Amino acid sequence: MRVTRFCSLNEYHKFISGETLINTTDHYNGGKGGSISVGFCFTEDEPHTAWRYLKGIVYPEICMVLDIDNSLLTPSFGKYGDYSNGQDGTHACLKMEYCLTQYSNKTAKLVQTLTQEQFATSPEELLAIRLLMLTNYELGKD
């Protein structure tokens, strides 16, 4: 399955180097989280579509498009701001997502890498990403 993942450069470099990445985070967090996924989260949406509802939630250093065998992915869903059909994100929608607790370049094939300049949808958004990075934003850094 072809999936999209936004991540830190640290995670990206570990992936490229062949390290097995492990994450057992429960994103549901006893009902306080917006997702029922455990570990690393992926979406089937292409990067520009995914970025619309994931910005502000994911760490925006780099975006990877990967091919991962369906049998390794657990189907899940999360609640995100709805930007479809001209919506402004103030309403929520459920999005299908996939998760797993470990992956490496042996279990996932890198198809494409996108930089912030390639997935940001406007110059203002790119500036906001860069300002966020300057504040040492820590969410999802590993």
VEXKOL-106915 format. One record per atom (N, C-alpha, C): residue in one letter; x, y, z. Coordinates in steps of 0.05 Angstrom, whole numbers, plus 5000, padded with zeros to 4 digits. Example, Ala and Ser with C-alpha at 12.3 -4.5 7.8 and 13.67 -1.06 7.14 Angstrom:
<nodes>
A526448865156 A524649105156 A526449345156 S525749555142 S527349795143 S525850015157 
</nodes>
This chain:
<nodes>
M501749775000 M500050005000 M501850255000 R501150444984 R502650694984 R501450885005 V503150975023 V502251145045 V504151395048 T503051595062 T504451845067 T504951865097 R507351965103 R508052015132 R509752275134 F508852455151 F510452695158 F512052625182 C514552705183 C516252635206 C518552825209 S520152785230 S522552945235 S524752845217 L526753015213 L529152935199 L530652715214 N530452715240 N531652505256 N530552235249 E527852215248 E526551965240 E527351885212 Y527252085194 Y527952035166 Y530751915163 H532752035176 H535451945175 H535851665186 K534451605208 K534451335220 K533351135200 F531151215187 F529951035167 F531850985144 I533051195133 I534951175110 I537350995118 S538251025142 S540650875151 S540050575157 G537450505156 G536750225160 G536050145188 E535950345206 E535150295234 E532250215235 T531550025253 T528749955257 T527650165277 L525550305268 L524350515285 L522050385301 I521850445326 I519850335344 I518350555358 N515650525358 N513950725371 N511450575381 T510950585407 T508650455418 T506650655430 T506750905422 T504951115432 T502051045427 D500451055447 D497551015445 D496351295440 H495551345415 H494551605407 H491651655418 Y490351445426 Y487651475438 Y487851595466 N489951515480 N490451635506 N488051635525 G486751395527 G484451375545 G482051545537 G481851605512 G479551775502 G480252065499 K482652145506 K483452425503 K484652495476 G485452295461 G486752345436 G484752335413 G485652425390 G483852435367 G484152195348 S485651995356 S486151765339 S486151515356 I485351285343 I485551035358 I488050885349 S489851005335 S492350875326 S494350835348 V496050645344 V498250595363 V500850595346 G502750755355 G505350755341 G505450965319 F506750895297 F507051075274 F504451075258 C503651315249 C501151345234 C501851425205 F500151315187 F500451365158 F497751405146 T497651545123 T495151585109 T495451505080 E493351425067 E493351375039 E493251625022 D492451845035 D492252105020 D494952195010 E494952324987 E497452424977 E498252664995 P500852724994 P501952925013 P500453185015 H499653314993 H498353574995 H495653555008 T494153335002 T491553295015 T491953245045 A493753065051 A494252995080 A495153235096 W496853405084 W497953635098 W495653825107 R493553835091 R491354015098 R490153955126 Y489853695132 Y488653635158 Y490653545179 L493153495172 L495153415191 L496953645202 K496853875188 K498554105197 K497654185225 G499754235242 G499254295270 G499154055288 I499053815276 I498953565291 I501553415288 V502553415263 V505053255257 V507453435258 Y509853315260 Y512353465259 Y513053515230 P513153765221 P513253825192 P516053865180 E518053685187 E520653725175 E520853605147 I519653375143 I519853235118 I517453055114 C516852985090 C514552805084 C515652575067 M514952335075 M515752095060 M513251965049 V513551875024 V511551705011 V512851425010 L511451235021 L512650965025 L510750755013 D511950535005 D510350284999 D510850095022 I508650015035 I508849825058 I506849605053 D507649365057 D505849135053 D503349165071 N501049125059 N498449155074 N498448995100 S499648755099 S499548585122 S500948695147 L502748895143 L504149015165 L502649255177 L500649355163 L499149595172 L496549515186 T495949655207 T493449615221 T491549845214 P489249785202 P487349995195 P486350135221 S485950385219 S485150545243 S483650795233 F483050975250 F481951235242 F482551445263 G482351695253 G482851915271 G480852145265 K480552325283 K478752555280 K480552795275 Y479952935253 Y481553165244 Y479753385235 G480953625231 G479453855221 G478653795192 D476153855185 D475153805158 D475754035139 Y477453985120 Y478054185100 Y477054115072 S475353905071 S474253815045 S472053995035 N471754005010 N469554164997 N469354445008 G471654575011 G471654855019 G471254905049 Q471154695065 Q470754725094 Q473254865106 D472855005128 D475055165139 D476555015162 G475854765167 G477254625188 G476054645216 T473854805218 T472654835245 T470854595252 H470154435232 H468554195237 H470453955234 A469753745248 A471453505248 A470453295228 C472353135219 C471652915202 C473352675210 L472352435205 L473952195211 L475452125186 K478052065189 K479751985167 K480851705172 M480751545152 M482051285153 M485051325155 E486351175172 E489251185173 E490250895179 Y492850865179 Y494050605184 Y496350645203 C496850445219 C498950475239 C500550215241 L502950235252 L504650015259 L506550105281 T507649915296 T509349995318 T512349985311 Q513049875288 Q515849885280 Q516049855250 Y518049995238 Y518549975210 Y521450045204 S522349975181 S525050035173 S525150035142 N527450095131 N527550095101 N527549815090 K527449615108 K527149335099 K524149265096 T522449405111 T519649345110 T518049565096 A519249785089 A517950005075 A519850105053 K518750135029 K520350235007 K519750535003 L521850695004 L521550985000 L521051034970 V518751164965 V517951234938 V518651524931 Q518151694951 Q518551984946 Q519052124973 T520652334972 T521152504995 T520452784987 L518852925004 L518153194999 L519153375021 T520253605014 T521153795033 T518853985040 Q519254155060 Q517254345068 Q516354515044 E518254595028 E517654765004 E515854614985 Q515954354985 Q514354204966 Q511554134977 F511254125003 F508554055013 F507054285025 A508354505032 A506854745042 A505154855019 T502854945025 T500955025005 T501055324998 S502655475013 S502955765007 S505555865020 P506556095010 P508956215023 P508456275052 E506056365059 E505456425087 E505556175105 E504555955094 E504655705109 E507555605112 L509255635092 L512055565094 L513355735116 L512755985117 L513956165137 L512956065165 A510455995168 A509355895193 A510855645202 I511355465183 I512855215190 I515555285200 R516955465186 R519655535194 R519755675222 L517755845227 L517555975253 L517055775275 L515355585269 L514855365288 L517355215294 M518955155274 M521455005278 M523355175296 L523355435293 L525155605308 L524455605338 T521955535344 T521055535372 T521755265386 N523255095372 N523954835382 N521554665388 Y519654685370 Y517154525371 Y517954225374 E516954095395 E517953825402 E516053595394 L513553655386 L511653445380 L512653255359 G512853005365 G513652805345 G516452815336 K518152945351 K520952985341 K522352725337 D521852525353 D522952255349 D520952085336 
</nodes>
